[in-house]
Amino acid sequence: MGGGQQQLQQLSQELQALDEEIESLESEVSDLNDEKAEIDEAVEAIETLETGSTVQVPLGGDAYLRAEVQDIDEIVVSLGANYAAEQEQSTAIETLRRKQDALDEEIASVRGQIEELEEESDEIEEQAMQAQQQMQQQQMQQMQQMQGEGGDGDDE
């Protein structure tokens, strides 16, 4: 009986580890979706702002400064790896869209990992259910054997 308990405990630990990994990956997907939303906002701003528009510029620490856009045709866009480049409005939008495409691919990849882990989790849950059923059957058999050894209740 101890072996069955041990197996169930091991399966339970594996399930817990998988659940934590799934939760971590789901958090990563959420962060990637947030990043995509920020890019959408940037693209919308680039498309709608005009030279002379007033904007609020983040200074950090939740502080903002009002500023006037001097030239909407020249936009500094992060290229990654701590590099940025000044680009024309249409090129900046294309760069941001490519970033979104890359994020979409990364999100799809992470979701694929989540699906694989969920399948693995389902298999382990099935194994745990089978192990638990076997333990219950063994317990029932032991109880029946003990009742049979204790006598059948007929005194002659």
The 8 nearest C-alpha neighbors of each residue, nearest first, counted from 0:
[[1, 3, 2, 4, 134, 137, 138, 5],
 [0, 2, 4, 3, 5, 6, 134, 7],
 [3, 1, 5, 4, 0, 6, 7, 134],
 [4, 2, 6, 5, 0, 1, 7, 134],
 [5, 3, 7, 1, 2, 6, 8, 0],
 [4, 6, 2, 8, 3, 7, 9, 1],
 [5, 7, 3, 9, 8, 4, 2, 10],
 [8, 6, 10, 4, 5, 9, 127, 11],
 [7, 9, 11, 5, 6, 10, 4, 12],
 [10, 8, 12, 6, 11, 7, 5, 13],
 [11, 9, 13, 7, 12, 8, 6, 14],
 [10, 12, 8, 14, 9, 13, 7, 15],
 [13, 11, 15, 9, 14, 10, 16, 8],
 [12, 14, 10, 16, 11, 15, 17, 9],
 [15, 13, 11, 17, 12, 16, 120, 18],
 [14, 16, 18, 12, 13, 17, 11, 19],
 [17, 15, 13, 19, 14, 18, 12, 20],
 [18, 16, 20, 14, 19, 15, 21, 13],
 [19, 17, 15, 21, 20, 16, 14, 22],
 [18, 20, 22, 16, 17, 21, 23, 15],
 [19, 21, 23, 17, 22, 18, 24, 16],
 [22, 20, 18, 24, 23, 19, 113, 17],
 [21, 23, 19, 25, 20, 24, 18, 26],
 [22, 24, 20, 26, 21, 25, 19, 27],
 [25, 23, 27, 21, 26, 22, 20, 28],
 [24, 26, 28, 22, 27, 23, 21, 29],
 [27, 25, 29, 23, 24, 28, 22, 30],
 [26, 28, 24, 30, 25, 29, 31, 23],
 [29, 27, 25, 31, 26, 30, 106, 32],
 [28, 30, 26, 32, 27, 31, 33, 25],
 [31, 29, 33, 27, 32, 28, 26, 34],
 [32, 30, 34, 28, 33, 29, 27, 35],
 [31, 33, 35, 29, 34, 30, 28, 36],
 [34, 32, 30, 36, 31, 35, 29, 37],
 [33, 35, 31, 37, 32, 36, 30, 38],
 [36, 34, 32, 38, 33, 37, 99, 39],
 [37, 35, 39, 33, 38, 34, 32, 40],
 [38, 36, 40, 34, 39, 35, 41, 33],
 [37, 39, 41, 35, 40, 36, 42, 34],
 [40, 38, 36, 42, 37, 41, 43, 35],
 [39, 41, 37, 43, 38, 42, 44, 36],
 [42, 40, 38, 44, 43, 39, 45, 37],
 [43, 41, 45, 39, 44, 40, 92, 46],
 [42, 44, 40, 46, 41, 45, 39, 47],
 [43, 45, 41, 47, 42, 46, 48, 40],
 [46, 44, 42, 43, 48, 47, 41, 88],
 [45, 47, 43, 44, 48, 42, 88, 92],
 [48, 46, 44, 45, 43, 49, 42, 52],
 [49, 47, 44, 45, 46, 52, 50, 71],
 [48, 50, 52, 71, 51, 47, 68, 70],
 [49, 51, 70, 71, 68, 69, 52, 48],
 [50, 52, 68, 67, 69, 49, 53, 70],
 [53, 51, 68, 49, 67, 50, 48, 54],
 [52, 54, 67, 66, 68, 51, 65, 55],
 [55, 53, 66, 65, 67, 56, 52, 68],
 [54, 56, 65, 64, 63, 66, 57, 53],
 [55, 57, 64, 63, 65, 54, 58, 66],
 [58, 56, 63, 59, 62, 55, 64, 61],
 [57, 59, 63, 62, 56, 60, 64, 61],
 [60, 58, 61, 57, 62, 63, 56, 64],
 [59, 61, 62, 58, 57, 63, 64, 56],
 [62, 60, 59, 63, 57, 58, 64, 56],
 [61, 63, 58, 60, 59, 57, 64, 56],
 [64, 62, 57, 56, 58, 55, 61, 65],
 [63, 65, 56, 55, 66, 57, 58, 62],
 [66, 64, 55, 54, 56, 53, 63, 67],
 [67, 65, 54, 53, 55, 64, 68, 56],
 [66, 68, 53, 52, 51, 69, 54, 65],
 [69, 67, 51, 50, 52, 70, 53, 71],
 [68, 70, 50, 51, 67, 71, 52, 49],
 [69, 71, 50, 72, 68, 73, 51, 49],
 [72, 70, 50, 73, 49, 68, 74, 69],
 [73, 71, 88, 87, 70, 74, 86, 50],
 [74, 72, 87, 71, 86, 70, 85, 88],
 [75, 73, 86, 85, 87, 76, 88, 72],
 [74, 76, 85, 84, 86, 83, 77, 73],
 [77, 75, 83, 84, 74, 78, 85, 91],
 [78, 76, 83, 79, 82, 84, 75, 81],
 [77, 79, 83, 82, 76, 84, 80, 81],
 [78, 80, 81, 82, 77, 83, 76, 98],
 [79, 81, 82, 78, 77, 83, 84, 76],
 [82, 80, 79, 83, 77, 78, 84, 76],
 [83, 81, 78, 80, 79, 77, 84, 76],
 [84, 82, 77, 78, 76, 75, 81, 85],
 [85, 83, 75, 76, 86, 77, 78, 82],
 [84, 86, 75, 74, 73, 76, 83, 87],
 [87, 85, 74, 91, 73, 90, 75, 84],
 [86, 88, 73, 72, 90, 89, 91, 74],
 [87, 89, 72, 91, 90, 73, 74, 92],
 [90, 88, 92, 91, 87, 93, 86, 72],
 [91, 89, 93, 87, 92, 88, 86, 94],
 [92, 90, 94, 88, 93, 89, 86, 87],
 [91, 93, 95, 89, 90, 94, 42, 96],
 [94, 92, 90, 96, 91, 95, 97, 89],
 [95, 93, 91, 97, 92, 96, 90, 98],
 [94, 96, 98, 92, 97, 93, 91, 99],
 [97, 95, 99, 93, 98, 94, 92, 100],
 [98, 96, 100, 94, 99, 95, 93, 101],
 [99, 97, 95, 101, 96, 100, 102, 94],
 [98, 100, 102, 96, 97, 101, 35, 103],
 [99, 101, 97, 103, 102, 98, 96, 104],
 [100, 102, 98, 104, 99, 103, 97, 105],
 [101, 103, 99, 105, 100, 104, 106, 98],
 [104, 102, 100, 106, 101, 105, 99, 107],
 [105, 103, 107, 101, 102, 106, 108, 100],
 [104, 106, 102, 108, 107, 103, 109, 101],
 [105, 107, 103, 109, 108, 104, 28, 102],
 [108, 106, 110, 104, 105, 109, 111, 103],
 [107, 109, 105, 111, 106, 110, 104, 112],
 [108, 110, 112, 106, 111, 107, 105, 113],
 [111, 109, 113, 107, 112, 108, 106, 114],
 [112, 110, 108, 114, 109, 113, 107, 115],
 [111, 113, 109, 115, 110, 114, 116, 108],
 [112, 114, 110, 116, 111, 115, 21, 117],
 [115, 113, 117, 111, 112, 116, 118, 110],
 [116, 114, 112, 118, 117, 113, 119, 111],
 [115, 117, 119, 113, 118, 114, 120, 112],
 [116, 118, 120, 114, 119, 115, 113, 121],
 [119, 117, 121, 115, 120, 116, 114, 122],
 [118, 120, 116, 122, 117, 121, 115, 123],
 [119, 121, 117, 123, 118, 122, 14, 116],
 [122, 120, 124, 118, 119, 123, 117, 125],
 [123, 121, 125, 119, 120, 124, 126, 118],
 [122, 124, 126, 120, 125, 121, 127, 119],
 [125, 123, 127, 121, 126, 122, 120, 128],
 [124, 126, 122, 128, 123, 127, 121, 129],
 [127, 125, 123, 129, 124, 128, 130, 122],
 [126, 128, 124, 130, 125, 129, 7, 131],
 [129, 127, 131, 125, 126, 130, 132, 124],
 [130, 128, 132, 126, 131, 127, 133, 125],
 [131, 129, 127, 133, 132, 128, 126, 134],
 [130, 132, 134, 128, 133, 129, 127, 135],
 [133, 131, 135, 129, 134, 130, 128, 136],
 [134, 132, 136, 130, 131, 135, 137, 129],
 [133, 135, 131, 137, 132, 136, 138, 130],
 [134, 136, 138, 132, 133, 137, 139, 131],
 [135, 137, 133, 139, 138, 134, 132, 140],
 [136, 138, 140, 134, 135, 139, 141, 133],
 [137, 139, 135, 141, 136, 140, 142, 134],
 [138, 140, 136, 142, 137, 141, 143, 135],
 [141, 139, 143, 137, 142, 138, 144, 136],
 [140, 142, 144, 138, 143, 139, 145, 137],
 [143, 141, 145, 139, 144, 140, 138, 146],
 [142, 144, 140, 146, 141, 145, 147, 139],
 [145, 143, 147, 141, 146, 142, 140, 148],
 [144, 146, 142, 148, 147, 143, 141, 149],
 [147, 145, 143, 149, 144, 148, 142, 150],
 [146, 148, 144, 145, 149, 150, 143, 151],
 [149, 147, 145, 150, 146, 144, 151, 143],
 [148, 150, 146, 147, 145, 151, 152, 144],
 [151, 149, 148, 152, 147, 146, 153, 145],
 [150, 152, 153, 147, 149, 146, 148, 154],
 [151, 153, 150, 154, 149, 147, 155, 146],
 [154, 152, 151, 155, 150, 149, 147, 148],
 [155, 153, 152, 151, 150, 149, 148, 147],
 [154, 153, 152, 151, 150, 149, 148, 147]]
